[in-house]
């Protein structure tokens, strides 16, 4: 299992189940002062309508102190904020974390280089949750 980036989407492996990975993500976020805004349980919602789907959950999070300067620099980044991490299980039972790479978001919204650090935290959070 190796990490990859395709079209700005970074995907890294997790050594844990989807739920354990989400717990680890939440713990790292709490420890670093990041706010969890919502959890979207795609597979749970699918089950409610009788459709079976491998575990797939989206965590939406951010920090207004970091995100607001980004939106001031480029209003369009608000479409990609707050940040999101998708935690999902593949057909072989492996668990992955997927998110928009900070470099992709910077290029997409023409953000100044010095603001990249405001969204780069996602890489550290994802790496720590999956280890």
PyMOL commands that set and color helices and strands:
alter all, ss='L'
color gray80, all
select helices_A, chain A and resi 18-31+42-48+64-73+75-79+102-109+113-115+117-130
alter helices_A, ss='H'
color red, helices_A
select strands_A, chain A and resi 4-6+9-14+35-41+56-62+83-89+95-100
alter strands_A, ss='S'
color yellow, strands_A
deselect
rebuild
show_as cartoon
